[in-house]
Amino acid sequence: MIDVRSDTVTRPTTAMREAMSAAEVGDDVYGDDPTVNRLQELAATLSGHEASLFVPTGTQSNLIALLAHCQRGDEYIVGADAHTYKYEGGGAAALGGIQPQTIAFAENGELPLDQVAEVIKEDDPHFAKSRLLCLENSQHGRVQSLEYMQSAQVFAKEHGLILHLDGARVCNAAVKLNQSLKAVCGCFDSVSICLSKGLGAPVGSILCGSKKFIRTAHRWRKVTGGGMRQAGILAAAGILALTEGYERLHEDHDNAALLDSLLQGVPGCRVKSSWTQTNMVWVEYEKDHSQSLPEFAKSRGVLMSVGRNTGRLVVHRDISKDDITTVAEVIKAYLQQA
Ligand SMILES: *Cc1c(COP(=O)(O)O)cnc(C)c1O
């Protein structure tokens, strides 16, 4: 099966499986796992932050960042379509008493800072305390520029807001920007990075920030049930994700661009080409094909998810150039008969 539903579907490489089986381990709740410690040091160095914490998922990583930064009755400002707000079960509100204040993403995936300014609340007992601004990079595959992130950093400082990045795919963004991870992550007080998406690890995310922040996050990781024991088995794959996985992301971006070009001019659909910046291709369909297109594709060996009028095709390490041609041919064949 050619699976373009998400980059989470990547299977660990042979090198990862070998590193996992050979990993030196200890009990990470005691801080004794040398492989976890090595991964955390590597992630801190690469991101330019003082410290980092290995966590089971990106959802938990964002959640414990919010729990560490905010108190009950605080609020965080976040995109209306952001993962942290919309796709994490309302965790910050449910578990932290932290309310979201949403604003719409602009067409380029930015949260316009003038609009952020408008929703920042005065210090008044009627209002929640505006505490944190949460950005996402990449946002639905769209890359946020270094200039924007730097201006958000200045803006957050001016307004006394903490700045968190949901950087599930920040490595894709850094590659696209041709910037170091450090340059991109350095604009933020904390950054969450998924190891198990395009980077290819089977499990895990990394949360980066100051030593003080990571100490607090470490406590919340335990509270939320994320203290793992011989986690070095997973961290070993995470180390390869941040090295070898990171180094090859440009191939996915090239393949996404190829898929975009193959779908140009196909009757019945329109590619949102301005969004094809990293490893995702967004396709708008003239009609609702949310049921029949995935079924048709599956019968031809392609797994894809399609919403009512929009479909997201995600390219990753387990998708070859030939697979890209197949995906485009399947969509063309479907639309011809639909
Ligand atoms: C995948 C993802 C996360 C975290 O997801 P998990 O499945 O919990 O690891 C967070 N933010 C974004 C933008 C994501 O795509």
Ligand as a Chemical Component Dictionary entry (heavy atoms), coordinates in Angstrom:
data_LIG
# 
_chem_comp.id                   LIG 
_chem_comp.type                 NON-POLYMER 
_chem_comp.pdbx_formal_charge   0 
_chem_comp.three_letter_code    LIG 
# 
loop_
_chem_comp_atom.comp_id 
_chem_comp_atom.atom_id 
_chem_comp_atom.alt_atom_id 
_chem_comp_atom.type_symbol 
_chem_comp_atom.charge 
_chem_comp_atom.model_Cartn_x 
_chem_comp_atom.model_Cartn_y 
_chem_comp_atom.model_Cartn_z 
_chem_comp_atom.pdbx_ordinal 
LIG C1 C1 C 0 0.906 15.454 14.876 1  
LIG C2 C2 C 0 0.873 16.796 15.416 2  
LIG C3 C3 C 0 0.999 17.035 16.793 3  
LIG C4 C4 C 0 1.143 15.949 17.834 4  
LIG O1 O1 O 0 0.571 14.771 17.526 5  
LIG P1 P1 P 0 0.765 13.366 18.246 6  
LIG O2 O2 O 0 0.029 12.485 17.325 7  
LIG O3 O3 O 0 0.144 13.489 19.595 8  
LIG O4 O4 O 0 2.217 13.039 18.343 9  
LIG C5 C5 C 0 0.995 18.348 17.201 10 
LIG N1 N1 N 0 0.881 19.357 16.328 11 
LIG C6 C6 C 0 0.785 19.166 15.005 12 
LIG C7 C7 C 0 0.714 20.339 14.093 13 
LIG C8 C8 C 0 0.764 17.885 14.508 14 
LIG O5 O5 O 0 0.666 17.689 13.187 15 
# 
loop_
_chem_comp_bond.comp_id 
_chem_comp_bond.atom_id_1 
_chem_comp_bond.atom_id_2 
_chem_comp_bond.value_order 
_chem_comp_bond.pdbx_ordinal 
LIG C1 C2 SING 1  
LIG C2 C3 SING 2  
LIG C2 C8 DOUB 3  
LIG C3 C4 SING 4  
LIG C3 C5 DOUB 5  
LIG C4 O1 SING 6  
LIG O1 P1 SING 7  
LIG P1 O2 DOUB 8  
LIG P1 O3 SING 9  
LIG P1 O4 SING 10 
LIG C5 N1 SING 11 
LIG N1 C6 DOUB 12 
LIG C6 C7 SING 13 
LIG C6 C8 SING 14 
LIG C8 O5 SING 15 
# 
